[in-house]
Amino acid sequence: MIPNIVAGIKAKRELSTLDDKFVQEKIEKILQQNKKLKEKVKNSKSFKEFSRSSEFEELKKLVRAELRSVYGVFDLDEKKGRGKLLDELEKRPHDAELIKKLLLLHQSSKERISYYKEIYAKIFSITGVPRVVLDLGCGANPYSYAFLGCKPLYLASDLPSTQLDDVKRFFQIEGIDGEVFPLDLVKHHDTLPVISNKDLADVAFLFKLLDTLEEAKRNISGKVLDSIPAKWLVVSFPTKSLGGGKTIKHERRAWFEKLVRRKAWAFEKFAIGDEEFYVVLKKPSEIVEKFYSRNAERLIKKYDTYTMEAEIDYFRHYVPRGKILDVGCGNGRDLASFAKRGYDVAGVDREKKFVVEAKRRVPDGRIVIATIDSLPFPENEFDGLWACAVLVHSRPTEAERALQEWQRVLKSSGIAFLTLKEGDGGELAEREGVTLYFHHYTAEDARSLLERTGFHILREDRSVHQGGSAMGTYIRFWVEKR
C-alpha cells in the first residue's frame, strides 16, 4: 500500500526526483497526525480501493504541501532533461553552453545565472578564497562551479533525491574534487559535524534555504546554523517572489538579523540581482586572535611607528602618580613611557610574543598573559587604566564585559583612558589578506556604553589615524570610576 501511495505523491513533476524513503517518512508522519486517514489506509483492501477515496486526495494534498514546504517548487526539469544534458556533457566536458542549460533547469540558479561571477567574487572578497565549500540545500548550485574563480573541495548536500546522483555525476565528468550527501536538515542537522573527514569548511552556502526550513519547523534556523562546521556562512534570501514578481520587503528578513545579533556573530550584507546575501562570521574573536598571533613580530615593529606621548602627558593631569594598568599592552611601548615617568606599571595582553617583548622593555613591570575581560588582579588595585584601541574588535556585549572588569580593578575615583573607533556598528574589513571584525561607535552610543558600565566622562575628543588597521577616526575618552 505505502509504496503505491509514494508513487501517487511523486506523480507531480516537481516532486518526482525525491527519494522514495524520504517521501515515505513524510506520509507516515501525516498518518500519525491524522487518525481518520490512518484508519482508512489500514481498512482499505487494496490501493485501488483507497485511491478512489476522498481520503487519498486529502492525503496527497497534505503530504505534497509538507514536501513543498521543505523542498520548495524550484526544479524545472522535464522528462529527465538533466540526464540528457549530462549525457552530452560526458561527450563534451567543460562545455559552457551545456553547463548553462543545467543551471537553467532550476528556478534559483536560473535567476542567478547572470550574476554568479559577481556573487562569488563579492563573497570571497570578504571570506578569502576557500579551500573547502559546503553547499547546503544545494539544488543546482554545484553546476556553477566554474564561476567560483577557484577550485575548492565542494561538499554538496540536499534532501535525498536522484538530483544528488546527477550532481555526483557532474563532478565526475568535470573532474571536480567534490562529494555529495543526502541530508534532511530539519531532521538531522546535528549530523553535520561528521559529514566528512575533511577539515572545517571555509565557507558554507545556504542560498534561499532558511525560509524553507522555517516553514518546515519554526525556529529551527538557529540550531542548524550552530551545527554547521564552517568558519563563514553565506545565507541568502529572495528580494522578489518566485519568478521575479512581487517585491519581498526587508522586514521579512529582519528575524535573521536579530538571530545573528543575538548570537553575537558578525555579518556583512549585499544585494545582487533579486537576492540579498549575508556573509556571516561565526567566531570573529578567534580570527582576530590568530591574526595577531601570526603577525606579532611585524606588529611589534609597527607599533613603534607612532606615539601616544601627548596623550600620556595629558593623562598625568588626572593621575600624577601611582599604579597604572595597560590593558592590551601590545609591545610595551606605552608601558615603557609610563615607567619612564615614574609610575608603578602593570600590563596584560593575550598574545605571548607581545608580553615577552613588553617584559624586555619594562623588566620591572608586572606583565602577564590575560584577556581584557578577565584580569588577574585584585579589586581596587590601580589608580589609572590605559586602554588604547583595545576595544576595536570587540562587539558591544564583549566591550561591556571588559569595562565592568576594568571597573573592578580600578580604585574609587580611578581614571581610565580608552579609544573607540567612530562610526556606526560592526564592519568586516580586510587587513593584509585577512577579514577582521571591527566595531564602530557613534558618540552617543559610546557615551551610553561608558555610562551604563559606571564611568563618568571627564573629557572627550577625536584623533585621526592614517594607514593600517589603525586608520580612521577614534573617539578618545578620559573617564572616572563612579
LOVEXRO-574565 format. One record per residue (C-alpha): z, x, y; residue in three letters; residue number from 1. Coordinates in nm, 2 decimals, decimal comma. Layout:
N
zz;xx;yy;type;seq
Z;X;Y;ala;NUM
...
REM end
This chain:
482
zz;xx;yy;type;seq
0,00;0,00;0,00;met;1
0,11;0,26;0,26;ile;2
-0,20;0,48;0,22;pro;3
-0,42;0,18;0,29;asn;4
-0,22;0,09;0,59;ile;5
-0,26;0,45;0,71;val;6
-0,63;0,42;0,67;ala;7
-0,63;0,10;0,87;gly;8
-0,43;0,26;1,15;ile;9
-0,67;0,56;1,17;lys;10
-0,98;0,33;1,18;ala;11
-0,95;0,37;1,56;lys;12
-1,17;0,67;1,66;arg;13
-0,93;0,84;1,89;glu;14
-0,67;0,85;1,61;leu;15
-0,90;0,93;1,32;ser;16
-0,82;1,31;1,32;thr;17
-0,45;1,27;1,28;leu;18
-0,27;1,39;0,97;asp;19
-0,21;1,11;0,71;asp;20
0,15;1,22;0,66;lys;21
0,22;1,21;1,04;phe;22
0,08;0,86;1,07;val;23
0,28;0,75;0,76;gln;24
0,60;0,87;0,93;glu;25
0,53;0,65;1,23;lys;26
0,45;0,35;1,00;ile;27
0,78;0,40;0,82;glu;28
0,97;0,43;1,15;lys;29
0,83;0,09;1,27;ile;30
0,90;-0,08;0,94;leu;31
1,26;0,04;0,95;gln;32
1,29;-0,11;1,30;gln;33
1,13;-0,44;1,21;asn;34
1,28;-0,63;0,93;lys;35
1,01;-0,90;0,93;lys;36
0,73;-0,66;0,89;leu;37
0,91;-0,46;0,62;lys;38
0,97;-0,77;0,42;glu;39
0,60;-0,88;0,45;lys;40
0,49;-0,54;0,32;val;41
0,74;-0,55;0,04;lys;42
0,64;-0,90;-0,07;asn;43
0,26;-0,87;-0,04;ser;44
0,10;-0,85;-0,39;lys;45
-0,18;-0,62;-0,26;ser;46
-0,31;-0,45;0,05;phe;47
-0,59;-0,70;0,06;lys;48
-0,34;-0,98;0,09;glu;49
-0,14;-0,80;0,35;phe;50
-0,45;-0,71;0,56;ser;51
-0,53;-1,07;0,61;arg;52
-0,19;-1,15;0,76;ser;53
-0,08;-1,16;1,12;ser;54
0,19;-0,91;1,04;glu;55
-0,07;-0,65;0,96;phe;56
-0,22;-0,69;1,30;glu;57
0,12;-0,66;1,46;glu;58
0,20;-0,35;1,26;leu;59
-0,13;-0,19;1,36;lys;60
-0,06;-0,27;1,72;lys;61
0,29;-0,12;1,72;leu;62
0,20;0,19;1,52;val;63
-0,11;0,27;1,73;arg;64
0,10;0,22;2,05;ala;65
0,35;0,47;1,91;glu;66
0,08;0,72;1,82;leu;67
-0,09;0,69;2,16;arg;68
0,24;0,74;2,34;ser;69
0,29;1,07;2,15;val;70
-0,07;1,18;2,11;tyr;71
-0,25;1,04;2,41;gly;72
-0,60;0,90;2,42;val;73
-0,77;1,22;2,51;phe;74
-1,01;1,31;2,23;asp;75
-1,37;1,22;2,30;leu;76
-1,51;1,34;1,97;asp;77
-1,76;1,11;1,80;glu;78
-1,89;1,13;1,44;lys;79
-1,74;1,47;1,38;lys;80
-1,93;1,62;1,67;gly;81
-1,68;1,91;1,69;arg;82
-1,76;2,01;1,33;gly;83
-2,13;2,02;1,41;lys;84
-2,07;2,24;1,71;leu;85
-1,86;2,48;1,51;leu;86
-2,14;2,50;1,25;asp;87
-2,38;2,60;1,53;glu;88
-2,12;2,84;1,68;leu;89
-2,09;3,01;1,34;glu;90
-2,46;3,10;1,37;lys;91
-2,43;3,20;1,74;arg;92
-2,08;3,33;1,81;pro;93
-1,97;3,36;2,18;his;94
-2,24;3,11;2,29;asp;95
-2,11;2,99;2,62;ala;96
-2,30;2,66;2,61;glu;97
-2,16;2,57;2,27;leu;98
-1,81;2,65;2,38;ile;99
-1,86;2,44;2,69;lys;100
-1,97;2,15;2,47;lys;101
-1,65;2,19;2,26;leu;102
-1,44;2,17;2,58;leu;103
-1,63;1,85;2,69;leu;104
-1,51;1,67;2,37;leu;105
-1,16;1,64;2,51;his;106
-1,07;1,45;2,83;gln;107
-0,83;1,70;2,97;ser;108
-1,04;2,01;2,90;ser;109
-1,35;1,82;3,03;lys;110
-1,17;1,76;3,36;glu;111
-1,05;2,12;3,37;arg;112
-1,38;2,29;3,27;ile;113
-1,50;2,38;3,62;ser;114
-1,16;2,53;3,71;tyr;115
-1,05;2,72;3,41;tyr;116
-1,11;3,07;3,55;lys;117
-0,94;2,98;3,88;glu;118
-0,64;2,82;3,70;ile;119
-0,58;3,12;3,47;tyr;120
-0,63;3,37;3,75;ala;121
-0,37;3,19;3,96;lys;122
-0,12;3,16;3,67;ile;123
-0,15;3,53;3,57;phe;124
-0,12;3,64;3,93;ser;125
0,23;3,51;3,91;ile;126
0,33;3,59;3,55;thr;127
0,13;3,91;3,50;gly;128
-0,13;3,95;3,22;val;129
0,02;3,81;2,90;pro;130
0,02;3,98;2,56;arg;131
0,12;3,65;2,38;val;132
0,03;3,30;2,48;val;133
0,19;2,99;2,33;leu;134
0,00;2,67;2,38;asp;135
0,20;2,36;2,30;leu;136
0,02;2,02;2,27;gly;137
-0,29;2,24;2,29;cys;138
-0,56;1,98;2,24;gly;139
-0,90;2,15;2,30;ala;140
-0,75;2,41;2,54;asn;141
-0,78;2,70;2,29;pro;142
-1,16;2,67;2,33;tyr;143
-1,11;2,80;2,68;ser;144
-1,00;3,14;2,55;tyr;145
-1,30;3,32;2,71;ala;146
-1,19;3,21;3,05;phe;147
-0,84;3,37;3,03;leu;148
-0,97;3,70;3,16;gly;149
-0,76;3,89;2,90;cys;150
-0,72;3,89;2,52;lys;151
-0,37;3,79;2,42;pro;152
-0,24;3,67;2,08;leu;153
-0,29;3,30;2,11;tyr;154
-0,05;3,07;1,93;leu;155
-0,18;2,71;1,94;ala;156
0,03;2,41;1,84;ser;157
-0,03;2,03;1,83;asp;158
0,05;1,73;1,63;leu;159
-0,06;1,75;1,26;pro;160
-0,43;1,68;1,26;ser;161
-0,77;1,81;1,15;thr;162
-0,83;1,93;1,51;gln;163
-0,59;2,22;1,44;leu;164
-0,81;2,32;1,15;asp;165
-1,10;2,32;1,39;asp;166
-0,91;2,54;1,63;val;167
-0,83;2,78;1,35;lys;168
-1,20;2,79;1,25;arg;169
-1,29;2,86;1,61;phe;170
-1,05;3,16;1,63;phe;171
-1,21;3,30;1,31;gln;172
-1,56;3,25;1,44;ile;173
-1,49;3,41;1,78;glu;174
-1,28;3,69;1,63;gly;175
-0,97;3,58;1,83;ile;176
-0,63;3,70;1,74;asp;177
-0,48;3,36;1,71;gly;178
-0,26;3,14;1,49;glu;179
-0,23;2,76;1,47;val;180
0,07;2,55;1,35;phe;181
0,12;2,17;1,34;pro;182
0,44;2,05;1,52;leu;183
0,58;1,72;1,64;asp;184
0,77;1,85;1,94;leu;185
0,97;1,53;1,98;val;186
1,10;1,55;1,62;lys;187
1,10;1,93;1,55;his;188
1,12;2,11;1,88;his;189
1,42;2,31;1,75;asp;190
1,20;2,49;1,50;thr;191
1,01;2,67;1,78;leu;192
1,20;2,99;1,77;pro;193
1,09;3,06;1,42;val;194
0,72;2,98;1,45;ile;195
0,62;3,34;1,43;ser;196
0,75;3,69;1,36;asn;197
0,59;3,80;1,68;lys;198
0,79;3,89;1,99;asp;199
0,88;3,63;2,25;leu;200
0,57;3,47;2,41;ala;201
0,50;3,59;2,76;asp;202
0,36;3,25;2,87;val;203
0,38;2,91;2,72;ala;204
0,13;2,64;2,83;phe;205
0,24;2,28;2,84;leu;206
-0,06;2,12;3,00;phe;207
-0,03;1,74;3,07;lys;208
0,23;1,73;2,79;leu;209
0,57;1,63;2,93;leu;210
0,49;1,28;3,05;asp;211
0,36;1,21;2,69;thr;212
0,68;1,35;2,54;leu;213
0,90;1,14;2,78;glu;214
0,71;0,82;2,68;glu;215
0,78;0,90;2,32;ala;216
1,15;0,98;2,38;lys;217
1,32;0,96;2,71;arg;218
1,49;1,28;2,84;asn;219
1,35;1,49;2,56;ile;220
1,18;1,74;2,80;ser;221
1,49;1,94;2,88;gly;222
1,56;2,01;2,51;lys;223
1,20;2,10;2,45;val;224
1,19;2,34;2,74;leu;225
1,52;2,50;2,64;asp;226
1,38;2,57;2,29;ser;227
1,05;2,73;2,39;ile;228
1,06;3,11;2,31;pro;229
0,87;3,23;2,62;ala;230
0,95;3,41;2,94;lys;231
0,73;3,18;3,15;trp;232
0,65;2,81;3,12;leu;233
0,34;2,67;3,28;val;234
0,38;2,29;3,30;val;235
0,10;2,07;3,44;ser;236
0,08;1,70;3,54;phe;237
-0,23;1,50;3,63;pro;238
-0,26;1,41;4,00;thr;239
-0,51;1,13;3,91;lys;240
-0,51;0,87;3,63;ser;241
-0,72;0,93;3,32;leu;242
-1,08;0,99;3,41;gly;243
-1,00;1,08;3,77;gly;244
-0,93;0,73;3,90;gly;245
-0,62;0,63;4,09;lys;246
-0,41;0,90;4,26;thr;247
-0,07;0,96;4,10;ile;248
0,20;1,01;4,36;lys;249
0,41;1,32;4,37;his;250
0,72;1,11;4,32;glu;251
0,61;1,07;3,96;arg;252
0,67;1,44;3,91;arg;253
1,00;1,47;4,11;ala;254
1,21;1,42;3,79;trp;255
1,06;1,75;3,66;phe;256
1,15;1,94;3,97;glu;257
1,51;1,80;3,96;lys;258
1,53;1,91;3,59;leu;259
1,42;2,26;3,67;val;260
1,65;2,30;3,96;arg;261
1,94;2,16;3,76;arg;262
1,88;2,44;3,50;lys;263
1,87;2,69;3,79;ala;264
1,52;2,81;3,69;trp;265
1,27;2,94;3,94;ala;266
0,93;2,79;3,99;phe;267
0,61;2,81;4,20;glu;268
0,36;2,53;4,20;lys;269
-0,01;2,49;4,29;phe;270
-0,28;2,23;4,25;ala;271
-0,63;2,29;4,13;ile;272
-0,87;2,00;4,06;gly;273
-0,69;1,69;3,96;asp;274
-0,39;1,88;3,82;glu;275
-0,07;2,02;3,96;glu;276
0,08;2,33;3,79;phe;277
0,44;2,45;3,78;tyr;278
0,49;2,82;3,69;val;279
0,85;2,83;3,57;val;280
1,06;3,14;3,52;leu;281
1,35;3,06;3,29;lys;282
1,56;3,37;3,34;lys;283
1,49;3,52;3,68;pro;284
1,80;3,73;3,68;ser;285
1,70;3,92;3,36;glu;286
1,37;4,02;3,51;ile;287
1,53;4,13;3,83;val;288
1,78;4,34;3,63;glu;289
1,51;4,50;3,42;lys;290
1,30;4,58;3,73;phe;291
1,59;4,77;3,90;tyr;292
1,67;4,95;3,58;ser;293
1,31;5,07;3,52;arg;294
1,27;5,17;3,89;asn;295
1,61;5,31;3,95;ala;296
1,51;5,67;4,01;glu;297
1,24;5,58;4,25;arg;298
1,46;5,33;4,44;leu;299
1,74;5,59;4,48;ile;300
1,49;5,79;4,69;lys;301
1,35;5,48;4,87;lys;302
1,69;5,36;4,99;tyr;303
1,73;5,68;5,19;asp;304
1,42;5,60;5,39;thr;305
1,61;5,36;5,62;tyr;306
1,96;5,35;5,75;thr;307
2,23;5,10;5,83;met;308
2,43;5,33;6,06;glu;309
2,41;5,10;6,36;ala;310
2,54;4,80;6,16;glu;311
2,82;5,02;6,01;ile;312
2,93;5,13;6,36;asp;313
2,94;4,77;6,47;tyr;314
3,14;4,68;6,16;phe;315
3,41;4,92;6,28;arg;316
3,48;4,69;6,57;his;317
3,62;4,44;6,32;tyr;318
3,76;4,68;6,06;val;319
3,85;5,01;6,23;pro;320
4,02;5,15;5,92;arg;321
4,14;5,06;5,57;gly;322
3,98;4,98;5,23;lys;323
3,61;4,89;5,21;ile;324
3,42;4,75;4,91;leu;325
3,05;4,79;4,90;asp;326
2,91;4,51;4,67;val;327
2,58;4,61;4,52;gly;328
2,62;4,97;4,65;cys;329
2,29;5,10;4,52;gly;330
2,26;5,48;4,55;asn;331
2,58;5,50;4,76;gly;332
2,40;5,55;5,10;arg;333
2,63;5,32;5,29;asp;334
2,94;5,42;5,09;leu;335
2,89;5,77;5,20;ala;336
2,86;5,66;5,56;ser;337
3,19;5,47;5,54;phe;338
3,37;5,76;5,36;ala;339
3,25;5,99;5,64;lys;340
3,42;5,76;5,89;arg;341
3,75;5,79;5,71;gly;342
3,76;5,46;5,51;tyr;343
3,90;5,43;5,16;asp;344
3,59;5,32;4,97;val;345
3,50;5,14;4,65;ala;346
3,17;5,02;4,52;gly;347
3,01;4,82;4,24;val;348
2,66;4,79;4,11;asp;349
2,52;4,66;3,78;arg;350
2,27;4,94;3,74;glu;351
2,42;5,25;3,57;lys;352
2,19;5,50;3,74;lys;353
2,28;5,37;4,08;phe;354
2,65;5,41;4,00;val;355
2,60;5,77;3,88;val;356
2,42;5,86;4,20;glu;357
2,68;5,68;4,42;ala;358
2,96;5,87;4,24;lys;359
2,78;6,20;4,31;arg;360
2,76;6,12;4,68;arg;361
3,11;5,99;4,71;val;362
3,32;6,16;4,43;pro;363
3,65;6,03;4,57;asp;364
3,53;5,66;4,58;gly;365
3,62;5,40;4,32;arg;366
3,27;5,32;4,20;ile;367
3,21;5,11;3,88;val;368
2,95;4,91;3,69;ile;369
3,01;4,54;3,76;ala;370
2,83;4,23;3,87;thr;371
2,87;4,09;4,22;ile;372
3,04;3,77;4,10;asp;373
3,29;3,94;3,86;ser;374
3,47;4,22;4,05;leu;375
3,72;4,44;3,86;pro;376
3,97;4,45;4,15;phe;377
4,29;4,25;4,22;pro;378
4,33;3,98;4,47;glu;379
4,37;4,06;4,84;asn;380
4,27;4,42;4,78;glu;381
4,02;4,50;5,06;phe;382
4,02;4,49;5,44;asp;383
3,64;4,47;5,45;gly;384
3,35;4,40;5,23;leu;385
2,99;4,52;5,27;trp;386
2,70;4,33;5,10;ala;387
2,37;4,45;5,23;cys;388
2,07;4,24;5,09;ala;389
2,25;4,19;4,75;val;390
2,20;3,81;4,75;leu;391
1,82;3,82;4,79;val;392
1,76;3,75;4,42;his;393
2,05;3,50;4,38;ser;394
1,99;3,13;4,36;arg;395
2,23;2,92;4,58;pro;396
2,47;2,84;4,29;thr;397
2,49;3,21;4,20;glu;398
2,54;3,31;4,56;ala;399
2,82;3,06;4,59;glu;400
3,00;3,21;4,29;arg;401
2,96;3,56;4,43;ala;402
3,10;3,45;4,77;leu;403
3,40;3,29;4,61;gln;404
3,47;3,61;4,42;glu;405
3,44;3,81;4,75;trp;406
3,70;3,57;4,90;gln;407
3,93;3,66;4,61;arg;408
3,94;4,03;4,67;val;409
3,95;4,02;5,05;leu;410
4,28;4,03;5,23;lys;411
4,38;3,75;5,45;ser;412
4,15;3,76;5,76;ser;413
3,94;4,03;5,59;gly;414
3,59;4,08;5,72;ile;415
3,26;4,08;5,53;ala;416
2,91;4,18;5,64;phe;417
2,62;4,03;5,45;leu;418
2,25;3,97;5,49;thr;419
2,04;3,68;5,37;leu;420
1,66;3,66;5,37;lys;421
1,54;3,40;5,62;glu;422
1,30;3,12;5,51;gly;423
1,32;2,80;5,31;asp;424
1,41;2,80;4,94;gly;425
1,31;3,01;4,64;gly;426
1,00;3,22;4,61;glu;427
0,83;3,41;4,32;leu;428
0,67;3,72;4,47;ala;429
0,50;4,02;4,31;glu;430
0,66;4,36;4,37;arg;431
0,48;4,66;4,21;glu;432
0,33;4,46;3,93;gly;433
0,64;4,26;3,85;val;434
0,71;3,90;3,97;thr;435
1,06;3,87;4,11;leu;436
1,26;3,57;4,23;tyr;437
1,37;3,58;4,60;phe;438
1,58;3,31;4,77;his;439
1,54;3,24;5,14;his;440
1,78;3,05;5,37;tyr;441
1,73;2,86;5,69;thr;442
2,00;2,94;5,94;ala;443
2,16;2,60;5,88;glu;444
2,17;2,64;5,50;asp;445
2,31;2,99;5,53;ala;446
2,59;2,87;5,76;arg;447
2,67;2,59;5,53;ser;448
2,69;2,82;5,23;leu;449
2,93;3,05;5,41;leu;450
3,15;2,77;5,55;glu;451
3,19;2,59;5,22;arg;452
3,30;2,91;5,05;thr;453
3,57;2,97;5,30;gly;454
3,43;3,21;5,56;phe;455
3,44;3,18;5,94;his;456
3,13;3,32;6,11;ile;457
3,21;3,58;6,38;leu;458
2,86;3,69;6,46;arg;459
2,51;3,61;6,36;glu;460
2,18;3,79;6,44;asp;461
1,85;3,89;6,28;arg;462
1,67;4,20;6,18;ser;463
1,31;4,26;6,06;val;464
1,23;4,50;5,78;his;465
0,88;4,62;5,70;gln;466
0,74;4,73;5,36;gly;467
0,85;4,70;5,00;gly;468
1,09;4,44;4,87;ser;469
1,29;4,46;5,19;ala;470
1,01;4,32;5,40;met;471
1,08;4,01;5,60;gly;472
1,34;3,87;5,84;thr;473
1,71;3,89;5,75;tyr;474
1,99;3,68;5,90;ile;475
2,29;3,91;5,94;arg;476
2,64;3,77;5,93;phe;477
2,98;3,92;6,02;trp;478
3,23;3,67;5,87;val;479
3,61;3,64;5,84;glu;480
3,81;3,51;5,54;lys;481
3,99;3,19;5,64;arg;482
REM end
